[in-house]
Amino acid sequence: MYFCSQKPKCHQNCNCIKKDLENCTAELETEASKLIILSLYRAPTGDFNRFTENLDDTSKYLYKPNAELLICGDANTDYLIESNRKNLPLLLTTYNLLHK
């Protein structure tokens, strides 16, 4: 559910790739701005490498230079594993996505 002072255009898409990546996307567009919201989930038992590959593919598909992209959800990332600490932040930085 969302509330908006202007009537936005809204498009939704949901996708599930086993336990590696489940995501749902909503695109909201007003005359002033465009926002793409990606909600994601990765099961703790899902393959982390496939998760990052699928997230990269999804981000490439969703990327639009004139839109804001908001990613939220639960990636169940074990940061005690060094490659996880490096790979996910590197991927997000590729799309200029930073935690603020």
CNS distance restraints for C-alpha pairs under 8 A (distance, minus, plus):
assign (resid   4 and name CA) (resid   8 and name CA) 7.43 0.50 0.50
assign (resid   6 and name CA) (resid  30 and name CA) 6.88 0.50 0.50
assign (resid   7 and name CA) (resid  30 and name CA) 6.94 0.50 0.50
assign (resid   8 and name CA) (resid  28 and name CA) 5.86 0.50 0.50
assign (resid   8 and name CA) (resid  29 and name CA) 5.07 0.50 0.50
assign (resid   8 and name CA) (resid  30 and name CA) 4.78 0.50 0.50
assign (resid   9 and name CA) (resid  27 and name CA) 7.63 0.50 0.50
assign (resid   9 and name CA) (resid  28 and name CA) 5.60 0.50 0.50
assign (resid   9 and name CA) (resid  29 and name CA) 5.01 0.50 0.50
assign (resid   9 and name CA) (resid  30 and name CA) 6.60 0.50 0.50
assign (resid  10 and name CA) (resid  26 and name CA) 6.74 0.50 0.50
assign (resid  10 and name CA) (resid  27 and name CA) 5.40 0.50 0.50
assign (resid  10 and name CA) (resid  28 and name CA) 4.78 0.50 0.50
assign (resid  10 and name CA) (resid  29 and name CA) 6.63 0.50 0.50
assign (resid  11 and name CA) (resid  25 and name CA) 7.97 0.50 0.50
assign (resid  11 and name CA) (resid  26 and name CA) 5.58 0.50 0.50
assign (resid  11 and name CA) (resid  27 and name CA) 5.11 0.50 0.50
assign (resid  11 and name CA) (resid  28 and name CA) 6.96 0.50 0.50
assign (resid  12 and name CA) (resid  24 and name CA) 7.28 0.50 0.50
assign (resid  12 and name CA) (resid  25 and name CA) 5.51 0.50 0.50
assign (resid  12 and name CA) (resid  26 and name CA) 4.48 0.50 0.50
assign (resid  12 and name CA) (resid  27 and name CA) 6.51 0.50 0.50
assign (resid  13 and name CA) (resid  24 and name CA) 5.63 0.50 0.50
assign (resid  13 and name CA) (resid  25 and name CA) 5.10 0.50 0.50
assign (resid  13 and name CA) (resid  26 and name CA) 6.63 0.50 0.50
assign (resid  14 and name CA) (resid  22 and name CA) 7.80 0.50 0.50
assign (resid  14 and name CA) (resid  23 and name CA) 5.76 0.50 0.50
assign (resid  14 and name CA) (resid  24 and name CA) 4.10 0.50 0.50
assign (resid  14 and name CA) (resid  25 and name CA) 6.21 0.50 0.50
assign (resid  15 and name CA) (resid  22 and name CA) 5.79 0.50 0.50
assign (resid  15 and name CA) (resid  23 and name CA) 5.28 0.50 0.50
assign (resid  15 and name CA) (resid  24 and name CA) 6.17 0.50 0.50
assign (resid  16 and name CA) (resid  21 and name CA) 6.04 0.50 0.50
assign (resid  16 and name CA) (resid  22 and name CA) 4.19 0.50 0.50
assign (resid  16 and name CA) (resid  23 and name CA) 6.27 0.50 0.50
assign (resid  17 and name CA) (resid  21 and name CA) 5.24 0.50 0.50
assign (resid  17 and name CA) (resid  22 and name CA) 5.99 0.50 0.50
assign (resid  18 and name CA) (resid  22 and name CA) 7.54 0.50 0.50
assign (resid  18 and name CA) (resid  46 and name CA) 7.86 0.50 0.50
assign (resid  19 and name CA) (resid  42 and name CA) 6.12 0.50 0.50
assign (resid  19 and name CA) (resid  43 and name CA) 5.25 0.50 0.50
assign (resid  19 and name CA) (resid  45 and name CA) 7.03 0.50 0.50
assign (resid  19 and name CA) (resid  46 and name CA) 4.73 0.50 0.50
assign (resid  19 and name CA) (resid  47 and name CA) 7.58 0.50 0.50
assign (resid  20 and name CA) (resid  42 and name CA) 5.37 0.50 0.50
assign (resid  20 and name CA) (resid  43 and name CA) 6.49 0.50 0.50
assign (resid  20 and name CA) (resid  46 and name CA) 4.47 0.50 0.50
assign (resid  20 and name CA) (resid  47 and name CA) 5.57 0.50 0.50
assign (resid  20 and name CA) (resid  48 and name CA) 6.96 0.50 0.50
assign (resid  20 and name CA) (resid  50 and name CA) 6.28 0.50 0.50
assign (resid  20 and name CA) (resid  51 and name CA) 4.99 0.50 0.50
assign (resid  21 and name CA) (resid  40 and name CA) 6.83 0.50 0.50
assign (resid  21 and name CA) (resid  41 and name CA) 5.84 0.50 0.50
assign (resid  21 and name CA) (resid  42 and name CA) 4.95 0.50 0.50
assign (resid  21 and name CA) (resid  43 and name CA) 7.63 0.50 0.50
assign (resid  21 and name CA) (resid  46 and name CA) 7.81 0.50 0.50
assign (resid  21 and name CA) (resid  51 and name CA) 5.62 0.50 0.50
assign (resid  21 and name CA) (resid  54 and name CA) 6.99 0.50 0.50
assign (resid  21 and name CA) (resid  55 and name CA) 7.57 0.50 0.50
assign (resid  22 and name CA) (resid  40 and name CA) 5.56 0.50 0.50
assign (resid  22 and name CA) (resid  41 and name CA) 5.13 0.50 0.50
assign (resid  22 and name CA) (resid  42 and name CA) 6.44 0.50 0.50
assign (resid  23 and name CA) (resid  38 and name CA) 6.73 0.50 0.50
assign (resid  23 and name CA) (resid  39 and name CA) 5.47 0.50 0.50
assign (resid  23 and name CA) (resid  40 and name CA) 4.24 0.50 0.50
assign (resid  23 and name CA) (resid  41 and name CA) 6.36 0.50 0.50
assign (resid  24 and name CA) (resid  38 and name CA) 5.91 0.50 0.50
assign (resid  24 and name CA) (resid  39 and name CA) 5.27 0.50 0.50
assign (resid  24 and name CA) (resid  40 and name CA) 6.53 0.50 0.50
assign (resid  25 and name CA) (resid  36 and name CA) 7.01 0.50 0.50
assign (resid  25 and name CA) (resid  37 and name CA) 5.58 0.50 0.50
assign (resid  25 and name CA) (resid  38 and name CA) 4.60 0.50 0.50
assign (resid  25 and name CA) (resid  39 and name CA) 6.29 0.50 0.50
assign (resid  26 and name CA) (resid  36 and name CA) 5.84 0.50 0.50
assign (resid  26 and name CA) (resid  37 and name CA) 5.21 0.50 0.50
assign (resid  26 and name CA) (resid  38 and name CA) 6.73 0.50 0.50
assign (resid  27 and name CA) (resid  34 and name CA) 7.27 0.50 0.50
assign (resid  27 and name CA) (resid  35 and name CA) 5.78 0.50 0.50
assign (resid  27 and name CA) (resid  36 and name CA) 4.43 0.50 0.50
assign (resid  27 and name CA) (resid  37 and name CA) 6.29 0.50 0.50
assign (resid  28 and name CA) (resid  34 and name CA) 5.78 0.50 0.50
assign (resid  28 and name CA) (resid  35 and name CA) 5.18 0.50 0.50
assign (resid  28 and name CA) (resid  36 and name CA) 6.34 0.50 0.50
assign (resid  29 and name CA) (resid  33 and name CA) 5.91 0.50 0.50
assign (resid  29 and name CA) (resid  34 and name CA) 4.29 0.50 0.50
assign (resid  29 and name CA) (resid  35 and name CA) 6.29 0.50 0.50
assign (resid  30 and name CA) (resid  34 and name CA) 6.28 0.50 0.50
assign (resid  33 and name CA) (resid  67 and name CA) 7.11 0.50 0.50
assign (resid  34 and name CA) (resid  66 and name CA) 7.29 0.50 0.50
assign (resid  34 and name CA) (resid  67 and name CA) 4.91 0.50 0.50
assign (resid  34 and name CA) (resid  68 and name CA) 6.34 0.50 0.50
assign (resid  35 and name CA) (resid  67 and name CA) 5.61 0.50 0.50
assign (resid  35 and name CA) (resid  68 and name CA) 4.85 0.50 0.50
assign (resid  35 and name CA) (resid  69 and name CA) 6.02 0.50 0.50
assign (resid  35 and name CA) (resid  70 and name CA) 7.43 0.50 0.50
assign (resid  36 and name CA) (resid  62 and name CA) 7.69 0.50 0.50
assign (resid  36 and name CA) (resid  67 and name CA) 6.86 0.50 0.50
assign (resid  36 and name CA) (resid  68 and name CA) 6.11 0.50 0.50
assign (resid  36 and name CA) (resid  69 and name CA) 4.82 0.50 0.50
assign (resid  36 and name CA) (resid  70 and name CA) 6.17 0.50 0.50
assign (resid  37 and name CA) (resid  69 and name CA) 5.99 0.50 0.50
assign (resid  37 and name CA) (resid  70 and name CA) 4.82 0.50 0.50
assign (resid  37 and name CA) (resid  71 and name CA) 6.00 0.50 0.50
assign (resid  37 and name CA) (resid  72 and name CA) 7.67 0.50 0.50
assign (resid  38 and name CA) (resid  69 and name CA) 7.46 0.50 0.50
assign (resid  38 and name CA) (resid  70 and name CA) 6.11 0.50 0.50
assign (resid  38 and name CA) (resid  71 and name CA) 4.74 0.50 0.50
assign (resid  38 and name CA) (resid  72 and name CA) 6.30 0.50 0.50
assign (resid  39 and name CA) (resid  71 and name CA) 5.92 0.50 0.50
assign (resid  39 and name CA) (resid  72 and name CA) 4.95 0.50 0.50
assign (resid  39 and name CA) (resid  73 and name CA) 5.23 0.50 0.50
assign (resid  40 and name CA) (resid  71 and name CA) 7.47 0.50 0.50
assign (resid  40 and name CA) (resid  72 and name CA) 6.38 0.50 0.50
assign (resid  40 and name CA) (resid  73 and name CA) 4.78 0.50 0.50
assign (resid  40 and name CA) (resid  74 and name CA) 6.30 0.50 0.50
assign (resid  40 and name CA) (resid  75 and name CA) 7.10 0.50 0.50
assign (resid  41 and name CA) (resid  73 and name CA) 5.72 0.50 0.50
assign (resid  41 and name CA) (resid  74 and name CA) 4.86 0.50 0.50
assign (resid  41 and name CA) (resid  75 and name CA) 5.48 0.50 0.50
assign (resid  41 and name CA) (resid  76 and name CA) 7.78 0.50 0.50
assign (resid  42 and name CA) (resid  46 and name CA) 6.29 0.50 0.50
assign (resid  42 and name CA) (resid  51 and name CA) 7.16 0.50 0.50
assign (resid  42 and name CA) (resid  74 and name CA) 6.36 0.50 0.50
assign (resid  42 and name CA) (resid  75 and name CA) 4.80 0.50 0.50
assign (resid  42 and name CA) (resid  76 and name CA) 6.02 0.50 0.50
assign (resid  43 and name CA) (resid  75 and name CA) 7.44 0.50 0.50
assign (resid  43 and name CA) (resid  76 and name CA) 6.55 0.50 0.50
assign (resid  44 and name CA) (resid  76 and name CA) 5.42 0.50 0.50
assign (resid  44 and name CA) (resid  77 and name CA) 7.62 0.50 0.50
assign (resid  46 and name CA) (resid  51 and name CA) 7.48 0.50 0.50
assign (resid  47 and name CA) (resid  51 and name CA) 6.20 0.50 0.50
assign (resid  48 and name CA) (resid  52 and name CA) 6.30 0.50 0.50
assign (resid  48 and name CA) (resid  77 and name CA) 7.78 0.50 0.50
assign (resid  48 and name CA) (resid  84 and name CA) 7.78 0.50 0.50
assign (resid  49 and name CA) (resid  53 and name CA) 6.21 0.50 0.50
assign (resid  50 and name CA) (resid  54 and name CA) 5.97 0.50 0.50
assign (resid  51 and name CA) (resid  55 and name CA) 5.97 0.50 0.50
assign (resid  52 and name CA) (resid  56 and name CA) 5.98 0.50 0.50
assign (resid  52 and name CA) (resid  87 and name CA) 7.67 0.50 0.50
assign (resid  52 and name CA) (resid  88 and name CA) 6.78 0.50 0.50
assign (resid  52 and name CA) (resid  91 and name CA) 7.58 0.50 0.50
assign (resid  53 and name CA) (resid  57 and name CA) 6.30 0.50 0.50
assign (resid  54 and name CA) (resid  58 and name CA) 6.06 0.50 0.50
assign (resid  55 and name CA) (resid  59 and name CA) 5.97 0.50 0.50
assign (resid  56 and name CA) (resid  60 and name CA) 6.13 0.50 0.50
assign (resid  56 and name CA) (resid  91 and name CA) 6.98 0.50 0.50
assign (resid  57 and name CA) (resid  61 and name CA) 6.26 0.50 0.50
assign (resid  58 and name CA) (resid  62 and name CA) 6.14 0.50 0.50
assign (resid  59 and name CA) (resid  63 and name CA) 5.73 0.50 0.50
assign (resid  59 and name CA) (resid  95 and name CA) 7.60 0.50 0.50
assign (resid  63 and name CA) (resid  67 and name CA) 7.74 0.50 0.50
assign (resid  63 and name CA) (resid  69 and name CA) 7.58 0.50 0.50
assign (resid  63 and name CA) (resid  95 and name CA) 7.84 0.50 0.50
assign (resid  69 and name CA) (resid  97 and name CA) 7.97 0.50 0.50
assign (resid  77 and name CA) (resid  84 and name CA) 6.81 0.50 0.50
assign (resid  78 and name CA) (resid  84 and name CA) 6.60 0.50 0.50
assign (resid  78 and name CA) (resid  85 and name CA) 7.83 0.50 0.50
assign (resid  79 and name CA) (resid  84 and name CA) 5.76 0.50 0.50
assign (resid  79 and name CA) (resid  85 and name CA) 5.03 0.50 0.50
assign (resid  80 and name CA) (resid  84 and name CA) 7.78 0.50 0.50
assign (resid  80 and name CA) (resid  85 and name CA) 7.38 0.50 0.50
assign (resid  81 and name CA) (resid  85 and name CA) 6.54 0.50 0.50
assign (resid  82 and name CA) (resid  86 and name CA) 6.47 0.50 0.50
assign (resid  83 and name CA) (resid  87 and name CA) 5.82 0.50 0.50
assign (resid  84 and name CA) (resid  88 and name CA) 6.15 0.50 0.50
assign (resid  85 and name CA) (resid  89 and name CA) 7.00 0.50 0.50
assign (resid  86 and name CA) (resid  90 and name CA) 6.08 0.50 0.50
assign (resid  87 and name CA) (resid  91 and name CA) 6.11 0.50 0.50
assign (resid  88 and name CA) (resid  92 and name CA) 6.23 0.50 0.50
assign (resid  89 and name CA) (resid  93 and name CA) 6.02 0.50 0.50
assign (resid  90 and name CA) (resid  94 and name CA) 6.30 0.50 0.50
assign (resid  91 and name CA) (resid  95 and name CA) 7.09 0.50 0.50
assign (resid  92 and name CA) (resid  96 and name CA) 6.42 0.50 0.50
assign (resid  92 and name CA) (resid  97 and name CA) 5.04 0.50 0.50
assign (resid  92 and name CA) (resid  98 and name CA) 6.89 0.50 0.50
assign (resid  93 and name CA) (resid  97 and name CA) 5.32 0.50 0.50
assign (resid  93 and name CA) (resid  98 and name CA) 6.53 0.50 0.50
